[in-house]
Amino acid sequence: MKSPECRNTVRWLKFNAVGAGGIAVQLVVLTLLKSGLALNYLLATALAVEAAIVHNYSWHQRLTWLDRPTGNAWLRFLKFNLTTGMFSIVGNVLLMRCFVTAFHLNYLFANVLTITTCSLLNFLVSDRFVFEAK
């Protein structure tokens, strides 16, 4: 039997692997919406984050927190969207505005910085609330 520290380390590594895929989804969607469709970078950011949220939830359900099944996956998805999703969208939009407007960073580089900033909070909320052990 693995120790709690070992399980948490493995879970953190899985979380980051899923998150890396989510970052790719988010950056591709952001690029398509901003550069391809010429949407405002803040609206494009919010939509790109939501695409990553859907991606991440489905993989966290199947991989990161597979050992914590739930009776109602839709309720869990709602909890995920309302917590980590809202932290991600609000955090990304606010930080993007700051990084792009105040610091004049490229929108893609700024987006990578915002993703990094939000990830630790998202792991804690997911582990303790969304995918909580029963």
N, CA, C and O of each residue as an XYZ file, in Angstrom:
536
protein
N       0.841     -1.181      0.000
C       0.000      0.000      0.000
C       0.888      1.247      0.000
O       1.846      1.336      0.768
N       0.564      2.192     -0.855
C       1.350      3.416     -0.960
C       1.044      4.348      0.204
O      -0.077      4.391      0.711
N       2.062      5.089      0.612
C       1.873      6.073      1.668
C       1.054      7.245      1.126
O       1.008      7.451     -0.087
N       0.403      8.019      2.011
C      -0.351      9.198      1.546
C       0.535     10.186      0.791
O       0.085     10.813     -0.169
N       1.773     10.328      1.213
C       2.683     11.256      0.531
C       2.970     10.783     -0.894
O       3.015     11.582     -1.829
N       3.160      9.485     -1.042
C       3.414      8.917     -2.373
C       2.187      9.086     -3.267
O       2.311      9.483     -4.426
N       1.002      8.786     -2.728
C      -0.234      8.955     -3.505
C      -0.417     10.408     -3.925
O      -0.808     10.680     -5.060
N      -0.137     11.345     -3.017
C      -0.284     12.765     -3.347
C       0.715     13.202     -4.406
O       0.387     14.015     -5.270
N       1.934     12.668     -4.347
C       2.944     12.996     -5.355
C       2.523     12.475     -6.721
O       2.612     13.190     -7.719
N       2.065     11.233     -6.763
C       1.603     10.652     -8.027
C       0.411     11.450     -8.551
O       0.332     11.741     -9.745
N      -0.517     11.805     -7.657
C      -1.688     12.585     -8.071
C      -1.257     13.949     -8.619
O      -1.788     14.405     -9.631
N      -0.297     14.600     -7.957
C       0.204     15.904     -8.403
C       0.836     15.782     -9.794
O       0.650     16.658    -10.639
N       1.582     14.697    -10.032
C       2.188     14.481    -11.345
C       1.118     14.246    -12.416
O       1.223     14.775    -13.522
N       0.095     13.459    -12.091
C      -1.013     13.250    -13.032
C      -1.740     14.563    -13.307
O      -2.078     14.871    -14.449
N      -1.976     15.333    -12.240
C      -2.641     16.628    -12.368
C      -1.880     17.520    -13.344
O      -2.487     18.167    -14.198
N      -0.566     17.556    -13.222
C       0.249     18.384    -14.099
C       0.299     17.847    -15.522
O       0.364     18.625    -16.474
N       0.271     16.525    -15.680
C       0.229     15.955    -17.032
C      -1.075     16.331    -17.733
O      -1.073     16.735    -18.896
N      -2.189     16.191    -17.009
C      -3.481     16.605    -17.571
C      -3.457     18.104    -17.848
O      -3.921     18.561    -18.893
N      -2.911     18.865    -16.897
C      -2.823     20.320    -17.065
C      -2.010     20.722    -18.280
O      -2.335     21.700    -18.953
N      -0.945     19.967    -18.567
C      -0.139     20.264    -19.759
C      -0.980     20.111    -21.022
O      -0.883     20.918    -21.946
N      -1.803     19.068    -21.051
C      -2.719     18.913    -22.187
C      -3.722     20.049    -22.238
O      -4.061     20.540    -23.314
N      -4.198     20.467    -21.071
C      -5.129     21.589    -21.000
C      -4.493     22.893    -21.462
O      -5.148     23.719    -22.098
N      -3.224     23.073    -21.141
C      -2.504     24.267    -21.609
C      -2.450     24.271    -23.137
O      -2.675     25.302    -23.771
N      -2.152     23.117    -23.716
C      -2.107     23.029    -25.179
C      -3.474     23.365    -25.771
O      -3.569     24.129    -26.732
N      -4.535     22.789    -25.192
C      -5.892     23.097    -25.665
C      -6.158     24.597    -25.551
O      -6.633     25.229    -26.495
N      -5.846     25.153    -24.385
C      -6.114     26.571    -24.157
C      -5.351     27.465    -25.124
O      -5.921     28.408    -25.672
N      -4.078     27.184    -25.342
C      -3.288     28.024    -26.246
C      -3.746     27.904    -27.697
O      -3.762     28.896    -28.427
N      -4.117     26.703    -28.115
C      -4.614     26.525    -29.486
C      -5.935     27.275    -29.670
O      -6.115     27.994    -30.652
N      -6.853     27.103    -28.721
C      -8.149     27.782    -28.829
C      -7.959     29.294    -28.765
O      -8.588     30.031    -29.524
N      -7.090     29.761    -27.858
C      -6.825     31.200    -27.751
C      -6.276     31.749    -29.061
O      -6.713     32.800    -29.530
N      -5.330     31.046    -29.644
C      -4.748     31.492    -30.907
C      -5.793     31.521    -32.020
O      -5.854     32.476    -32.793
N      -6.618     30.469    -32.099
C      -7.657     30.432    -33.130
C      -8.664     31.572    -32.959
O      -9.057     32.215    -33.932
N      -9.072     31.812    -31.720
C     -10.078     32.848    -31.476
C      -9.514     34.254    -31.629
O     -10.174     35.128    -32.191
N      -8.295     34.482    -31.133
C      -7.698     35.824    -31.178
C      -7.127     36.127    -32.550
O      -7.468     37.141    -33.159
N      -6.268     35.261    -33.032
C      -5.604     35.531    -34.309
C      -6.444     35.104    -35.506
O      -6.447     35.782    -36.533
N      -7.153     33.994    -35.382
C      -7.945     33.498    -36.502
C      -9.267     34.217    -36.673
O      -9.639     34.570    -37.792
N      -9.987     34.441    -35.572
C     -11.310     35.069    -35.653
C     -11.327     36.521    -35.186
O     -12.368     37.178    -35.219
N     -10.178     37.015    -34.755
C     -10.009     38.413    -34.329
C     -10.916     38.810    -33.162
O     -11.368     39.951    -33.080
N     -11.178     37.851    -32.257
C     -11.935     38.191    -31.051
C     -11.056     39.000    -30.108
O      -9.830     38.903    -30.156
N     -11.678     39.787    -29.262
C     -10.974     40.507    -28.210
C     -10.200     39.498    -27.367
O     -10.713     38.417    -27.077
N      -8.974     39.833    -26.971
C      -8.135     38.865    -26.266
C      -8.721     38.431    -24.927
O      -8.452     37.313    -24.487
N      -9.506     39.268    -24.268
C     -10.107     38.873    -22.994
C     -11.239     37.875    -23.195
O     -11.333     36.892    -22.460
N     -12.097     38.112    -24.178
C     -13.160     37.158    -24.497
C     -12.557     35.846    -24.986
O     -12.989     34.766    -24.585
N     -11.557     35.951    -25.856
C     -10.878     34.758    -26.362
C     -10.235     33.975    -25.215
O     -10.244     32.744    -25.221
N      -9.684     34.680    -24.240
C      -9.080     34.024    -23.071
C     -10.128     33.254    -22.286
O      -9.911     32.090    -21.948
N     -11.265     33.882    -21.987
C     -12.323     33.218    -21.222
C     -12.823     31.961    -21.941
O     -13.008     30.924    -21.304
N     -13.040     32.038    -23.233
C     -13.510     30.882    -24.000
C     -12.442     29.787    -24.076
O     -12.761     28.600    -24.008
N     -11.201     30.180    -24.213
C     -10.113     29.206    -24.266
C      -9.947     28.495    -22.921
O      -9.679     27.294    -22.876
N     -10.105     29.236    -21.839
C     -10.029     28.624    -20.510
C     -11.154     27.609    -20.336
O     -10.929     26.524    -19.800
N     -12.354     27.947    -20.780
C     -13.482     27.002    -20.652
C     -13.217     25.732    -21.457
O     -13.562     24.639    -21.009
N     -12.621     25.858    -22.619
C     -12.268     24.667    -23.399
C     -11.269     23.803    -22.623
O     -11.384     22.578    -22.617
N     -10.305     24.428    -21.981
C      -9.331     23.686    -21.176
C      -9.991     23.058    -19.952
O      -9.618     21.956    -19.548
N     -10.958     23.740    -19.364
C     -11.669     23.206    -18.193
C     -12.383     21.906    -18.561
O     -12.296     20.922    -17.826
N     -13.077     21.896    -19.676
C     -13.786     20.689    -20.120
C     -12.782     19.559    -20.373
O     -12.996     18.426    -19.943
N     -11.703     19.869    -21.061
C     -10.648     18.887    -21.306
C     -10.107     18.340    -19.989
O     -10.048     17.126    -19.792
N      -9.713     19.235    -19.092
C      -9.087     18.817    -17.840
C     -10.033     17.993    -16.975
O      -9.627     16.986    -16.395
N     -11.279     18.411    -16.887
C     -12.222     17.656    -16.056
C     -12.335     16.212    -16.549
O     -12.265     15.275    -15.754
N     -12.507     16.038    -17.842
C     -12.704     14.677    -18.351
C     -11.477     13.809    -18.075
O     -11.621     12.623    -17.777
N     -10.282     14.373    -18.167
C      -9.079     13.590    -17.887
C      -8.846     13.402    -16.384
O      -8.383     12.343    -15.962
N      -9.158     14.405    -15.584
C      -9.020     14.229    -14.132
C      -9.965     13.136    -13.638
O      -9.604     12.350    -12.762
N     -11.150     13.087    -14.188
C     -12.134     12.070    -13.822
C     -11.610     10.676    -14.151
O     -11.817      9.733    -13.387
N     -10.926     10.546    -15.297
C     -10.457      9.243    -15.780
C      -9.060      8.862    -15.298
O      -8.693      7.687    -15.336
N      -8.278      9.841    -14.845
C      -6.879      9.566    -14.539
C      -6.463     10.058    -13.151
O      -6.058      9.258    -12.308
N      -6.557     11.336    -12.915
C      -6.005     11.919    -11.693
C      -6.730     11.453    -10.436
O      -6.096     11.077     -9.451
N      -8.054     11.478    -10.473
C      -8.855     11.092     -9.316
C      -9.724      9.867     -9.628
O     -10.861      9.775     -9.165
N      -9.192      8.946    -10.401
C      -9.903      7.724    -10.751
C     -10.286      6.925     -9.503
O     -11.309      6.241     -9.493
N      -9.472      7.011     -8.458
C      -9.713      6.264     -7.229
C     -10.818      6.876     -6.366
O     -11.159      6.326     -5.319
N     -11.370      7.992     -6.789
C     -12.439      8.652     -6.046
C     -13.689      8.768     -6.927
O     -14.037      9.854     -7.392
N     -14.347      7.643     -7.145
C     -15.534      7.677     -8.016
C     -16.669      8.482     -7.379
O     -16.702      8.699     -6.168
N     -17.579      8.909     -8.219
C     -18.730      9.668     -7.757
C     -20.000      9.074     -8.341
O     -19.978      8.446     -9.399
N     -21.081      9.276     -7.655
C     -22.361      8.804     -8.158
C     -22.934      9.710     -9.224
O     -23.746      9.272    -10.039
N     -22.527     10.957     -9.233
C     -23.112     11.915    -10.155
C     -22.003     12.733    -10.819
O     -21.552     13.740    -10.274
N     -21.575     12.294    -11.988
C     -20.485     12.965    -12.702
C     -20.875     14.376    -13.131
O     -20.018     15.258    -13.185
N     -22.154     14.606    -13.438
C     -22.589     15.953    -13.851
C     -22.513     16.934    -12.693
O     -22.139     18.091    -12.884
N     -22.865     16.485    -11.491
C     -22.745     17.348    -10.318
C     -21.274     17.661    -10.054
O     -20.924     18.795     -9.728
N     -20.432     16.671    -10.194
C     -18.996     16.886    -10.007
C     -18.462     17.850    -11.056
O     -17.650     18.720    -10.741
N     -18.912     17.704    -12.311
C     -18.485     18.636    -13.364
C     -18.936     20.051    -13.036
O     -18.187     21.004    -13.257
N     -20.130     20.201    -12.522
C     -20.622     21.517    -12.119
C     -19.748     22.095    -11.007
O     -19.374     23.267    -11.055
N     -19.425     21.278    -10.010
C     -18.538     21.730     -8.928
C     -17.175     22.140     -9.486
O     -16.613     23.152     -9.069
N     -16.646     21.357    -10.424
C     -15.349     21.656    -11.032
C     -15.409     22.987    -11.774
O     -14.522     23.830    -11.635
N     -16.462     23.163    -12.561
C     -16.613     24.386    -13.336
C     -16.809     25.609    -12.448
O     -16.261     26.674    -12.730
N     -17.588     25.463    -11.377
C     -17.875     26.603    -10.503
C     -16.722     26.950     -9.567
O     -16.677     28.058     -9.033
N     -15.804     26.037     -9.362
C     -14.674     26.336     -8.483
C     -13.418     26.573     -9.312
O     -13.050     27.721     -9.561
N     -12.766     25.516     -9.734
C     -11.527     25.692    -10.485
C     -11.781     26.425    -11.798
O     -10.942     27.197    -12.264
N     -12.939     26.175    -12.383
C     -13.282     26.881    -13.622
C     -13.379     28.377    -13.410
O     -12.824     29.162    -14.179
N     -14.087     28.766    -12.361
C     -14.227     30.203    -12.091
C     -12.893     30.819    -11.675
O     -12.562     31.926    -12.099
N     -12.121     30.101    -10.842
C     -10.794     30.615    -10.473
C      -9.943     30.796    -11.722
O      -9.230     31.790    -11.861
N     -10.025     29.835    -12.621
C      -9.218     29.902    -13.836
C      -9.669     31.029    -14.750
O      -8.843     31.801    -15.237
N     -10.966     31.131    -14.987
C     -11.453     32.177    -15.891
C     -11.202     33.558    -15.307
O     -10.622     34.416    -15.973
N     -11.631     33.782    -14.070
C     -11.450     35.105    -13.448
C      -9.963     35.412    -13.305
O      -9.511     36.503    -13.653
N      -9.207     34.444    -12.792
C      -7.769     34.663    -12.628
C      -7.070     34.926    -13.940
O      -6.232     35.822    -14.034
N      -7.411     34.146    -14.960
C      -6.783     34.337    -16.272
C      -7.140     35.687    -16.877
O      -6.265     36.386    -17.388
N      -8.399     36.058    -16.828
C      -8.805     37.335    -17.430
C      -8.166     38.508    -16.695
O      -7.641     39.424    -17.327
N      -8.208     38.485    -15.363
C      -7.618     39.593    -14.601
C      -6.106     39.675    -14.801
O      -5.557     40.752    -15.032
N      -5.445     38.532    -14.711
C      -4.000     38.544    -14.897
C      -3.619     38.867    -16.336
O      -2.638     39.572    -16.572
N      -4.386     38.359    -17.304
C      -4.113     38.695    -18.710
C      -4.211     40.206    -18.919
O      -3.357     40.807    -19.570
N      -5.245     40.804    -18.368
C      -5.404     42.259    -18.527
C      -4.210     42.991    -17.937
O      -3.694     43.940    -18.529
N      -3.780     42.545    -16.776
C      -2.627     43.159    -16.125
C      -1.355     42.957    -16.949
O      -0.634     43.915    -17.230
N      -1.083     41.715    -17.331
C       0.156     41.423    -18.051
C       0.205     42.067    -19.438
O       1.244     42.578    -19.856
N      -0.921     42.037    -20.144
C      -0.942     42.579    -21.508
C      -1.022     44.103    -21.491
O      -0.281     44.772    -22.210
N      -1.921     44.653    -20.670
C      -2.131     46.101    -20.666
C      -1.037     46.839    -19.901
O      -0.442     47.788    -20.412
N      -0.778     46.399    -18.680
C       0.177     47.123    -17.840
C       1.634     46.821    -18.202
O       2.475     47.721    -18.218
N       1.925     45.553    -18.491
C       3.313     45.164    -18.744
C       3.624     44.979    -20.221
O       4.776     44.743    -20.586
N       2.610     45.083    -21.076
C       2.773     45.004    -22.533
C       3.419     43.689    -22.982
O       4.232     43.664    -23.905
N       3.034     42.591    -22.303
C       3.541     41.282    -22.696
C       2.719     40.738    -23.858
O       1.549     41.087    -24.018
N       3.329     39.893    -24.657
C       2.614     39.181    -25.715
C       1.503     38.360    -25.082
O       1.705     37.769    -24.021
N       0.327     38.311    -25.712
C      -0.823     37.649    -25.107
C      -0.601     36.153    -24.860
O      -1.143     35.612    -23.896
N       0.177     35.475    -25.700
C       0.434     34.051    -25.472
C       1.385     33.839    -24.287
O       1.162     32.952    -23.464
N       2.426     34.639    -24.201
C       3.343     34.552    -23.063
C       2.612     34.900    -21.766
O       2.788     34.231    -20.748
N       1.802     35.936    -21.811
C       1.010     36.326    -20.636
C       0.078     35.201    -20.215
O      -0.123     34.974    -19.022
N      -0.487     34.501    -21.178
C      -1.399     33.404    -20.864
C      -0.681     32.256    -20.175
O      -1.240     31.641    -19.267
N       0.536     31.955    -20.582
C       1.318     30.917    -19.907
C       1.582     31.316    -18.452
O       1.506     30.470    -17.561
N       1.886     32.578    -18.203
C       2.096     33.049    -16.834
C       0.828     32.921    -15.987
O       0.900     32.534    -14.820
N      -0.319     33.240    -16.561
C      -1.563     33.159    -15.790
C      -1.926     31.704    -15.482
O      -2.416     31.404    -14.394
N      -1.689     30.815    -16.423
C      -1.970     29.391    -16.202
C      -1.126     28.871    -15.040
O      -1.631     28.171    -14.163
N       0.125     29.208    -15.040
C       1.028     28.771    -13.983
C       0.573     29.280    -12.621
O       0.606     28.543    -11.635
N       0.156     30.517    -12.568
C      -0.272     31.133    -11.316
C      -1.506     30.449    -10.743
O      -1.603     30.270     -9.529
N      -2.436     30.071    -11.587
C      -3.701     29.494    -11.131
C      -3.631     27.997    -10.810
O      -4.532     27.478    -10.151
N      -2.602     27.301    -11.250
C      -2.604     25.836    -11.170
C      -2.554     25.291     -9.748
O      -3.239     24.310     -9.459
N      -1.783     25.877     -8.860
C      -1.688     25.347     -7.499
C      -3.023     25.462     -6.777
O      -3.462     24.507     -6.136
N      -3.666     26.600     -6.871
C      -4.977     26.773     -6.251
C      -5.968     25.765     -6.823
O      -6.763     25.192     -6.079
N      -5.931     25.549     -8.105
C      -6.848     24.602     -8.735
C      -6.627     23.174     -8.247
O      -7.591     22.431     -8.063
N      -5.375     22.781     -8.035
C      -5.110     21.439     -7.520
C      -5.713     21.275     -6.128
O      -6.377     20.278     -5.846
N      -5.481     22.246     -5.270
C      -5.988     22.151     -3.899
C      -7.512     22.099     -3.855
O      -8.084     21.291     -3.123
N      -8.163     22.942     -4.621
C      -9.631     22.951     -4.645
C     -10.158     21.641     -5.229
O     -11.131     21.082     -4.723
N      -9.528     21.158     -6.278
C      -9.966     19.898     -6.884
C      -9.801     18.737     -5.907
O     -10.707     17.919     -5.744
N      -8.666     18.673     -5.273
C      -8.375     17.557     -4.366
C      -9.261     17.575     -3.120
O      -9.728     16.526     -2.676
N      -9.490     18.750     -2.561
C     -10.201     18.846     -1.286
C     -11.712     19.008     -1.421
O     -12.448     18.716     -0.479
N     -12.191     19.475     -2.597
C     -13.622     19.752     -2.735
C     -14.271     18.993     -3.889
O     -15.238     18.260     -3.682
N     -13.755     19.160     -5.086
C     -14.404     18.576     -6.261
C     -14.297     17.054     -6.259
O     -15.299     16.358     -6.423
N     -13.095     16.544     -6.076
C     -12.860     15.099     -6.095
C     -12.577     14.586     -4.681
O     -11.746     13.696     -4.498
N     -13.247     15.132     -3.710
C     -12.978     14.807     -2.311
C     -13.160     13.318     -2.039
O     -14.008     12.650     -2.630
N     -12.339     12.831     -1.131
C     -12.437     11.430     -0.715
C     -13.648     11.287      0.195
O     -13.852     12.098      1.099
N     -14.441     10.266     -0.040
C     -15.647     10.047      0.781
C     -15.320      9.198      1.969
O     -16.200      8.903      2.778
